[in-house]
Amino acid sequence: MMPDLGKYADAVIWSYLSSALLIAGLVALSIWQGKRVKRALREVEARVGKTP
């Protein structure tokens, strides 16, 4: 159910698509950085000897 956008349809569709891709990229980057930080924290804790 898409409203009639007339001559602006292409611009609106590309805007939605680019926004969705940017949001997906930010989510992926956040997940990747979180995993990297957890790995680094485990390494530091192992060196200090605080691993449970």
DARABEL-V185255 format. One record per run of one state. SS is the DSSP state (hx for helix, st for strand, lp for the rest). FROM is the first residue (numbers start at 1). TO is the last residue. Records with the same first field share a line. If there is no record, write none. Layout:
SS: FROM-TO ; FROM-TO
//
This chain:
lp: 1-5 ; 49-52
hx: 6-48
//
